[in-house]
Amino acid sequence: MNGTFYALPALRRAVRHAAHRYGLSAETRSRLALSVSDLAAVEFTAQRPVTFDVGVEADPDNGGAVLAATLTASGTCVPLTTAGLPLPGAPGTQATSVTWRIPVSPRGAAQSVRGPLPGGALHSGADSEEEELRAALARIDALTAERRLLEDELAETNGGVLALYVQLEERDEQLRKAHGVMLQELEDALRPAPLHVEGLELAVHYEPADPLAPTGGDLYDWFLLPDGTLHITVVDALGHGVRSTRSALDVTHAVRTLALEGHPLQSIVARAHELLMPLAPGLMATVLLARIDPATGDVQLANGSHPPALLLQADGAAGYLEVPGRGIGFPLPGSERLLRTRIDPGDLLVLYTDGLTESRRNPIEGEQQLIESARRHAAKPLTAVPGAIAADLRHHVLHPDDTLALAIRIPRPSPQDPHRPAGAS
């Protein structure tokens, strides 16, 4: 079946007539008519005719039959473009033709009739357009109903997901609370028991780099020696997490044992190294040791690669108590000398780990920030001082790290007892 056409109405009627004859669905018929019209409109505007041929061919892919519909614009030398057509087509045997191959049923294939396509009015034309319109509306209704169904299913699913999310949040909150209690108990177990020393005030602040993992390599220990002298150990073991905590505990236990055995303070860092290396050859830790006589305020310091203690005097003068030495696990470990000084009533002695003073630009800036913060908070009750200092310096560190700050002070005599001696309770 073929025909030559000079205007769109006749061509559309012929396409619909052929599509109806071969049993194409209303949707396919509409798409084919629109595609043919889109290509032919350009030719008709230029007053060039087109030909439209329809025939049935064997389908080599599945052995069935396909309807081959070809539009040819023989009056132009420009290839027809198939981009964006409602029904995709392929270039035909000629550069100026497009062919649509549409599977048809055996009944549709049997309708093949030789002869020209009618170009005049067809009694079925209006019926075909109405059928196509009804098919389009039915498709829209079906899609609308499907969308509503999907929206209802989505709403139901979202409701279930929301309920599950609420349950998970409640469960997660319970787990967080239980986890927090467990971690707090673990942290409390690692700390030495609170210590009351007559004539001294003691306070400490510890803050882990990760709030969910409160164990780390920063640790302290304090205890009274048989002669009433206060011993303090501050340790910063290399690494993070449980392994560094174990290293720090090994160091504090070794130092406590050596101190209670009566070893001189200056020798303890080196002796601890000798004890621990055979047991933990990879251990590395910086250590600061302090001995304070509560009755006199006399202080002794030994150091193994640890940041120096800060002494802030009552009149505001401040300085770092530098002691050369190398830590446990370092080459040539030990404190090179023993520093002796004294703290008077109102003086503030601060021991800490490097997580407190690591600055964004350089360590000197961090140390200066520590002095300024200690001056700012020195008049507060001592229990609030280490935490306030840590809060100040938290804004100046380069990266999160375990932070330990320990403060010691001899209280000033009360106004009611101006002659009270230093160290008296």
C-alpha positions in Angstrom: 0.0 0.0 0.0 1.4 3.4 -0.9 0.4 6.9 -1.8 1.6 10.4 -2.5 0.4 13.3 -0.3 0.5 17.1 -0.5 -1.2 18.1 2.8 -1.2 16.9 6.4 -5.0 16.1 6.8 -5.0 13.6 4.0 -1.7 12.0 5.2 -2.9 11.7 8.8 -6.1 10.0 7.7 -4.1 7.6 5.5 -1.7 6.7 8.4 -4.6 6.1 10.8 -6.5 4.1 8.2 -3.4 1.8 7.6 -2.7 1.5 11.3 -6.3 0.6 12.0 -6.3 -1.9 9.2 -3.2 -3.7 10.6 -4.6 -3.8 14.1 -2.2 -1.4 15.8 -3.2 -0.2 19.2 -4.7 3.3 19.6 -1.6 4.5 21.4 0.8 3.2 18.7 -1.5 4.5 16.0 -1.4 8.0 17.5 2.3 8.0 18.0 2.9 6.9 14.3 0.5 9.6 13.0 2.3 12.3 15.1 5.7 11.1 14.0 4.8 11.0 10.3 3.2 14.5 10.6 6.2 16.0 12.3 8.5 14.9 9.4 6.0 15.7 6.6 5.1 19.2 7.9 8.5 20.6 6.9 8.1 19.3 3.4 4.5 20.6 3.0 5.6 24.0 4.2 8.2 24.0 1.3 5.4 22.8 -1.1 7.1 19.4 -1.6 5.0 16.2 -1.7 5.9 13.0 0.3 5.1 9.4 -0.2 4.0 7.0 2.5 4.3 3.2 1.9 3.0 0.4 4.2 3.7 -3.3 4.0 4.2 -6.4 6.1 7.6 -8.0 6.4 9.0 -11.0 8.2 10.7 -10.3 11.5 14.1 -12.1 11.4 14.5 -11.7 15.2 11.5 -13.6 16.4 10.0 -15.2 13.3 6.8 -13.0 13.4 5.7 -10.2 11.2 6.3 -6.4 11.4 4.5 -3.6 9.7 7.0 -1.5 7.7 5.8 2.1 7.3 8.1 4.4 5.3 7.8 8.1 4.7 9.9 9.5 1.8 10.6 13.1 1.0 12.0 12.7 -2.5 12.0 16.5 -3.2 14.6 17.4 -0.7 18.3 16.6 -0.5 18.5 17.0 3.3 18.3 13.7 5.3 15.2 13.4 7.5 16.0 13.5 11.3 14.4 11.0 13.6 15.4 12.7 16.9 12.6 13.4 19.3 9.8 11.6 17.4 6.9 10.2 19.5 7.5 6.8 17.9 11.2 6.1 17.1 12.0 5.4 13.5 15.2 4.5 11.6 16.7 5.9 8.3 15.3 4.1 5.3 17.0 2.8 2.2 17.1 6.3 1.0 18.8 9.2 2.8 15.5 11.2 2.7 13.3 8.4 4.1 12.4 7.1 7.5 11.0 3.6 8.2 9.0 2.4 11.3 8.9 -1.3 11.9 6.1 -2.3 14.3 5.3 -5.8 15.3 1.8 -6.9 14.2 -0.3 -9.9 15.1 -0.9 -12.7 12.6 -4.4 -11.3 12.1 -3.0 -7.9 11.3 -0.5 -9.4 9.0 -3.2 -11.0 7.0 -4.7 -7.6 6.2 -1.9 -6.8 3.8 -3.6 -5.4 0.7 -1.9 -4.2 -2.4 -2.8 -0.9 -3.9 -2.7 2.8 -3.1 -3.5 4.3 0.3 -6.7 6.3 0.2 -6.1 10.0 0.4 -9.7 11.2 0.7 -12.1 11.2 3.5 -12.4 7.9 5.5 -15.5 7.1 7.5 -13.3 5.7 10.2 -11.1 8.8 10.6 -13.1 10.6 13.2 -13.7 7.3 15.0 -9.9 6.6 15.0 -9.1 10.0 16.5 -11.8 9.6 19.2 -10.5 6.1 20.0 -6.9 7.5 20.3 -8.2 10.3 22.6 -10.1 7.8 24.7 -7.0 5.6 24.9 -4.9 8.5 26.0 -7.4 9.5 28.6 -7.6 5.9 29.8 -3.8 5.8 30.1 -3.8 9.1 32.1 -6.5 7.7 34.4 -4.5 4.5 34.9 -1.3 6.4 35.6 -3.2 8.7 38.0 -4.6 5.7 39.8 -1.2 4.0 39.9 0.3 7.2 41.3 -2.3 7.4 44.0 -1.7 3.8 44.9 2.1 4.4 45.1 1.6 7.5 47.2 -0.6 5.5 49.6 2.0 2.7 49.7 4.8 5.2 50.2 2.9 7.0 53.0 2.3 3.6 54.7 6.0 2.7 54.2 7.1 6.1 55.5 4.9 5.6 58.6 6.4 2.3 59.3 10.0 3.6 58.7 9.2 6.5 61.0 7.9 4.2 63.7 11.0 2.0 63.3 13.2 5.1 63.4 11.6 6.2 66.7 12.2 2.8 68.1 15.8 2.8 67.0 16.3 6.2 68.4 14.9 5.1 71.8 17.1 2.0 71.7 20.1 4.0 70.7 19.5 6.4 73.5 19.3 3.5 76.0 22.5 2.1 74.6 24.2 5.5 74.8 23.3 5.9 78.4 24.4 2.4 79.3 27.6 2.9 77.3 28.2 6.3 79.0 27.8 4.7 82.5 30.1 1.9 81.6 32.8 4.3 80.2 32.5 6.6 83.2 33.0 3.6 85.5 36.0 2.6 83.5 37.4 6.1 83.6 36.9 6.3 87.4 38.6 2.9 87.8 41.7 4.2 86.0 42.0 7.3 88.1 43.6 7.2 91.5 41.2 7.6 94.5 40.6 11.2 95.6 43.3 12.3 97.9 43.0 14.7 100.9 46.4 16.2 101.9 46.4 18.4 104.9 47.7 21.9 103.9 47.3 21.4 100.1 44.5 21.8 97.6 44.4 19.3 94.7 42.3 19.4 91.5 42.4 17.6 88.2 40.7 17.8 84.8 40.8 15.0 82.2 39.3 15.2 78.8 39.7 12.5 76.1 40.2 13.3 72.5 37.1 11.1 71.7 34.2 11.5 74.1 33.1 7.9 73.2 36.5 6.5 74.1 37.5 8.0 77.4 40.6 5.9 77.8 43.9 7.2 76.4 47.6 7.5 77.1 47.3 10.6 79.5 47.2 9.4 83.1 48.2 10.6 86.5 48.8 9.1 89.9 49.1 10.7 93.4 49.8 9.2 96.8 51.4 10.0 100.1 54.8 8.6 100.9 55.5 7.3 104.5 57.1 10.6 105.4 54.0 12.5 104.5 55.4 13.9 101.2 53.0 14.0 98.3 54.1 12.2 95.2 52.5 13.0 91.8 53.1 11.3 88.5 51.9 12.6 85.1 52.3 10.3 82.1 51.6 10.7 78.4 52.1 7.3 76.7 52.5 7.2 72.9 49.3 6.4 70.9 45.6 6.5 71.7 43.0 4.1 73.0 43.3 1.0 75.2 46.9 0.1 74.2 48.2 3.5 75.3 46.1 3.3 78.5 47.8 0.1 79.3 51.2 1.6 78.7 50.4 4.6 80.9 49.2 2.3 83.7 52.4 0.2 83.4 54.4 3.4 83.9 52.4 4.7 86.9 52.5 1.3 88.6 56.3 1.0 88.1 56.8 4.6 89.3 54.7 4.0 92.4 56.5 0.8 93.3 59.9 2.5 92.9 58.8 5.5 94.9 57.5 3.4 97.8 60.7 1.4 97.8 62.5 4.6 98.5 64.4 5.2 95.2 65.6 8.8 94.8 63.2 10.9 92.6 65.9 11.7 90.0 66.6 8.0 89.4 63.0 6.8 89.0 62.5 7.6 85.3 65.6 5.6 84.3 64.8 2.8 86.7 61.2 2.5 85.4 62.6 2.3 81.8 64.9 -0.6 82.9 61.9 -2.4 84.5 59.4 -1.9 81.7 61.5 -2.4 78.5 61.8 -6.2 78.9 58.0 -6.5 79.4 56.9 -3.9 76.9 59.7 -3.2 74.4 57.5 -0.9 72.2 56.4 1.4 75.1 57.2 5.1 74.8 56.0 7.6 77.4 56.9 11.1 78.7 56.9 11.4 82.5 56.8 14.3 84.9 57.4 13.5 88.6 56.7 15.9 91.5 57.3 15.7 95.2 55.7 18.3 97.5 56.1 18.7 101.2 52.8 20.0 102.5 54.4 21.4 105.6 57.0 23.6 103.9 55.8 23.9 100.3 59.2 22.5 99.1 58.9 21.0 95.6 61.1 18.6 93.7 60.7 17.9 90.0 62.1 15.2 87.7 61.3 15.1 84.0 61.5 12.6 81.1 60.7 14.5 77.9 57.5 15.9 79.4 56.2 19.5 79.1 57.4 21.5 82.1 55.3 22.4 85.1 53.9 26.0 85.3 54.3 27.9 88.5 52.1 30.9 88.9 53.0 32.9 92.0 50.5 34.8 94.1 51.7 38.1 92.8 51.1 37.1 89.2 54.6 36.2 88.2 54.7 33.1 86.1 57.4 30.7 84.8 57.9 27.2 83.5 60.0 24.8 85.6 62.3 23.3 83.0 64.1 20.1 83.7 66.1 18.3 81.0 65.6 14.6 80.5 64.3 11.8 78.2 61.3 9.6 78.7 60.7 5.9 79.0 61.4 4.1 75.8 63.6 7.0 74.6 67.4 6.8 74.0 69.3 7.6 77.2 66.2 7.8 79.4 66.1 9.6 82.7 66.0 13.0 84.3 69.3 14.8 84.0 68.9 16.6 87.2 66.4 17.4 90.0 64.8 20.8 90.2 64.1 22.2 93.6 61.7 25.1 94.3 59.0 26.2 96.7 55.4 27.1 96.5 54.0 29.6 98.9 50.4 30.2 100.0 48.4 31.5 97.0 50.8 30.1 94.4 49.4 27.8 91.7 51.4 24.8 90.4 50.0 23.3 87.1 51.1 19.9 85.7 49.7 18.9 82.4 50.1 16.9 79.2 50.9 18.4 75.8 47.3 18.1 74.6 46.7 21.2 76.6 49.2 23.4 74.9 49.7 22.2 71.3 49.1 25.4 69.4 47.9 26.1 65.9 51.1 27.8 65.1 53.8 26.9 67.6 54.3 25.5 71.2 55.5 28.8 72.5 52.1 30.4 71.8 50.3 27.5 73.6 52.5 28.0 76.7 51.8 31.7 76.7 48.0 30.9 76.4 48.4 28.6 79.4 50.0 31.4 81.5 47.3 33.9 80.6 44.5 31.4 81.3 46.1 30.4 84.7 46.2 34.1 85.7 42.6 34.6 84.6 41.3 31.7 86.7 43.7 31.7 89.6 41.3 33.3 92.1 38.6 30.7 91.5 38.1 27.7 93.8 40.8 25.2 92.8 38.3 22.5 91.8 37.2 24.8 88.9 40.7 25.9 87.8 41.9 22.9 85.7 38.6 22.6 83.7 38.5 26.4 83.1 42.0 26.4 81.8 41.3 23.4 79.5 38.2 25.2 78.2 40.3 28.3 77.3 43.0 26.4 75.5 40.6 24.1 73.6 40.2 26.9 71.1 43.9 27.1 70.3 44.9 23.5 69.7 45.9 22.1 66.3 44.0 18.8 66.6 42.0 16.9 69.2 44.2 15.2 71.8 43.8 13.7 75.2 44.0 16.6 77.7 45.1 16.4 81.4 45.6 19.3 83.7 46.4 19.0 87.4 46.6 21.9 89.8 48.1 22.2 93.3 47.9 25.1 95.6 48.7 26.0 99.2 45.7 28.0 100.4 46.2 31.4 101.8 45.5 31.9 105.6 41.9 32.8 106.3 41.2 36.3 107.6 40.1 34.8 110.8 43.5 33.3 111.3 46.1 35.6 109.8 49.0 33.9 111.7 48.1 30.4 110.5 51.3 28.7 109.3 51.6 27.5 105.8 50.5 23.9 105.5 48.3 23.9 108.6 44.8 22.5 108.2 
